[in-house]
Amino acid sequence: MSPYDSDMDTWDAITSRRNVRAYADRPIAPEDLDRILEAGRRAPSASNRQMWDFIVCTDRPQLQELSKVWRGAGHVASSMATIVLMTPKADEDRIRVLAQFDLGQVAMSMMIAAASLGIGSGHAAVGDQDLARQILGFPEDRLCAFLIALGYPADRPLAPLKRVNRRPFEEVVHRGHW
Ligand SMILES: Cc1cc2nc3c(=O)[nH]c(=O)nc-3n(C[C@H](O)[C@H](O)[C@H](O)COP(=O)(O)O)c2cc1C
């Protein structure tokens, strides 16, 4: 029997994911955290370049420091864990764009994997690269691209959302031509 037999199905995980920025005081099991990281590692990438590394942070004082790298990263301070998405610095625009696209796929895979376990996630951008480097010790040729804060939601458990704050389906979807 798989340890994941109690998971939500994929559609439920997709429709339950929402940005969670306040976390219950409940730790994330190490095997669940590893599963979320593995979901990211398995993401597809252009030419399979895999221009990424992940730094997992669980130490409270470190999370508090990390929350200062961007004005919209406050929720990182109280997360149970935060995954830092790293990418190599690239000279070519084309490579930079591909790396960002690939990181987006990593982020979404991680977030869906987290949602399937009932674990909430919240993005944060990174403004201050020097501070991030000081906290995380990554080399000069790398950039700290995004943070994904994780934790069980403080407000209510994840459940499929009935209504979402999105542009209407008919406006977004074009069939056959614009
Ligand atoms: C590239 C990217 C960067 C984001 N940066 C931040 C951020 O710095 N701080 C934050 O609180 N939310 C951030 N978000 C979360 C978005 O605001 C959120 O996904 C959006 O409002 C939709 O809400 P939902 O995720 O609950 O569906 C970011 C999302 C993306 C995709």
The ligand as a Tripos MOL2 file, in Angstrom:
@<TRIPOS>MOLECULE
LIG
   31    33     1     0     0
SMALL
NO_CHARGES

@<TRIPOS>ATOM
      1 C1          5.4470   34.9980  -10.2300 C.3       1 LIG1
      2 C2          4.6170   35.2220   -8.9950 C.ar      1 LIG1
      3 C3          5.0870   36.0430   -7.9890 C.ar      1 LIG1
      4 C4          4.3230   36.2470   -6.8450 C.ar      1 LIG1
      5 N1          4.8540   37.0070   -5.8280 N.ar      1 LIG1
      6 C5          4.1720   37.1290   -4.6790 C.ar      1 LIG1
      7 C6          4.7520   37.8350   -3.5800 C.ar      1 LIG1
      8 O1          5.8690   38.3420   -3.6370 O.2       1 LIG1
      9 N2          4.0360   37.8990   -2.4420 N.ar      1 LIG1
     10 C7          2.8050   37.3330   -2.3190 C.ar      1 LIG1
     11 O2          2.2230   37.4400   -1.2250 O.2       1 LIG1
     12 N3          2.2120   36.6730   -3.3400 N.ar      1 LIG1
     13 C8          2.8830   36.5450   -4.5170 C.ar      1 LIG1
     14 N4          2.3110   35.8480   -5.5670 N.ar      1 LIG1
     15 C9          0.9800   35.2350   -5.4130 C.3       1 LIG1
     16 C10        -0.0910   35.8770   -6.3020 C.3       1 LIG1
     17 O3         -0.4200   37.1530   -5.8310 O.3       1 LIG1
     18 C11        -1.3300   34.9420   -6.3260 C.3       1 LIG1
     19 O4         -0.9630   33.7070   -6.9010 O.3       1 LIG1
     20 C12        -2.5010   35.5300   -7.1180 C.3       1 LIG1
     21 O5         -2.9900   36.6860   -6.4820 O.3       1 LIG1
     22 C13        -3.6460   34.5370   -7.2890 C.3       1 LIG1
     23 O6         -4.1100   34.0790   -6.0540 O.3       1 LIG1
     24 P1         -4.1500   32.5120   -5.6890 P.3       1 LIG1
     25 O7         -2.7360   31.9990   -5.7850 O.co2     1 LIG1
     26 O8         -4.6930   32.4480   -4.3000 O.co2     1 LIG1
     27 O9         -5.0320   31.8350   -6.6920 O.co2     1 LIG1
     28 C14         3.0560   35.6330   -6.7180 C.ar      1 LIG1
     29 C15         2.6000   34.8000   -7.7380 C.ar      1 LIG1
     30 C16         3.3600   34.5710   -8.8640 C.ar      1 LIG1
     31 C17         2.8510   33.6250   -9.9280 C.3       1 LIG1
@<TRIPOS>BOND
     1     1     2 1
     2     2     3 ar
     3     2    30 ar
     4     3     4 ar
     5     4     5 ar
     6     4    28 ar
     7     5     6 ar
     8     6     7 ar
     9     6    13 1
    10     7     8 2
    11     7     9 ar
    12     9    10 ar
    13    10    11 2
    14    10    12 ar
    15    12    13 ar
    16    13    14 ar
    17    14    15 1
    18    14    28 ar
    19    15    16 1
    20    16    17 1
    21    16    18 1
    22    18    19 1
    23    18    20 1
    24    20    21 1
    25    20    22 1
    26    22    23 1
    27    23    24 1
    28    24    25 2
    29    24    26 1
    30    24    27 1
    31    28    29 ar
    32    29    30 ar
    33    30    31 1
@<TRIPOS>SUBSTRUCTURE
     1 LIG1         1 GROUP 0 **** ****
